[in-house]
Amino acid sequence: MSFLKEIQRRRTFGIISHPDAGKTTLTEKLLLFGGAIQEAGAVKSNKIKKGATSDFMEIERQRGISVATSVLAFEYKNKKINILDTPGHKDFAEDTFRTLTAVDSVIVVIDVAKGVEEQTEKLVEVCRMRNIPMIVFINKLDREGKDAFDLMDEVEQKLNLRVTPLSFPIGMGYDFKGIYNIWDKKLNLFSPDQKQKVSSGVEFTDLNSAELEKYVGEKSAKRLRDELELCYEVYPDFNRDEYLNGDLQPVFFGSALNNFGVKELLECFIEIAPTPLPKKAEERNIHPEEKEFTGFVFKIHANMDPNHRDRLAFIKIVSGVFKRNAPYLHVRLNKKLKFSSPNTFFAEKKEIIDESYPGDIVGLHDTGNFKIGDTLTQGEQINFKGIPSFSPEHFRYINNADPLKSKQLFKGIDQLMDEGVAQLFTLDYNGRKIIGTVGALQYEVIQHRLEHEYGAKCSYENINIHKACWVHPEDDKNEEFKEFLRVKQRYLARDKQNQLVFLADSAFTIQMTQQKYPSVKLHFTSEYDSTKK
Ligand code: G4P
């Protein structure tokens, strides 16, 4: 197959949702369609069970599964589909944000009864900021839930999206009769005992035909006609360009558990979802069709085996063909590297590959060369942009609990931070180290891993910080800036990229600081700047 055809047939996307909306179930059903797995239940949930915060076995188990499910690839109708797994647990939200830099589109799963939930709001906001094309899947229609129109209103308002339904439910819960697919004009009838079976749907172009009554009964037929009429009046027509630009989000309804509405979603997805997209580098835009290979690291996973401290760096291929054993330039280190056993992922299996194409993810064994955001090329000096770091929610001092092992501790902290487990800040005035995380769970993960993988011990100490604000620009000649540095010196720190950070103890402090020093710009996100060592 030609290089261009290989690109055209790839679809790389992520599924995002609030925990329990049905992401794992939907992923599994998609894999079943691709024949990548044979039975339901094969994809293990990578959820950390509620209340498992101090269960290290659970953390280790989760880490094991999350390597296995980091990328789930399958073939469907000659399309190569790569699903990038995004952790559902909110304590790992930072991981999800980074993974979103490697997807070309997303599917947002929403529970019909719960509607838009907190985690969905945050993740969708990140996708909106990047204009990532999104399809919304409203799940669990076999249960009682919110009215379809109310839900679409909620999606528009809370998620700030502009939606158009491409399928529409006929009843729900006890009374759920099926779905009318606006996209391919087919009627799919639901029978709850038909679990796992796929109904191919009845071609149904004329909804005014009396045939509809035969299928769904008089009352439901009338209601469906009325509701669809309203849909056509209220919602814009589907337009692929608008979807691709992130200006319009098609909505599907279904029940992942019952494998209902999933095939329709997949069929539409492979037609409308984008093929691998160009990516911005600091120097220029890189197009997938370019002959020379380029790619970037969006995730690093430590090996499970503590005796071999090698790690797996996940690279998204942006352009060209990645080849095994070819020398590639690690731009930040200005060093040529060869990879003799790059991994590709197929369902839950890892295999060594010889070649990979744009849109694909390869896992490279790494002994400490990679950081998140690093760029690999065939020789060109480019740096891919935009793996942002958000302000952590929790902050604690980290102390060395075993003075004989300080070297191990620093190495451990350094490597865990490169992996993106948490963020490290070093106070300017006394050099003390502060770990910032999205969730409290990470502190236990870090302590556990430092001990088991690096033989180092740490303890934590509370510190009252509300948010980390990145400070730009550093203009030493500006009197106001100098004053800010002097007054706030106890709260100033450096992140791992040596960028200046103001650690504010309250929202009020941030507000007051902004008022008092208007020329000092405070930012709540940073970009991992891969050009700085
Ligand atoms: P997540 O990855 O988004 O966190 O959700 P997951 O797929 O694990 O689904 C969460 C729960 O919702 C699971 O039940 C799952 O069976 C159920 N579920 C998913 N899709 C549907 C659906 O279409 N209809 C109904 N009624 N339920 C659905 P659980 O009891 O928490 O777990 P399990 O014991 O079934 O694995």
Boltz pocket constraint, residues with backbone or C-beta under 6 A from the ligand:
constraints:
  - pocket:
      binder: B
      contacts: [[A, 17], [A, 18], [A, 19], [A, 20], [A, 21], [A, 22], [A, 23], [A, 24], [A, 25], [A, 26], [A, 45], [A, 47], [A, 88], [A, 139], [A, 140], [A, 141], [A, 142], [A, 143], [A, 254], [A, 255], [A, 256], [A, 257], [A, 258]]
      max_distance: 6.0
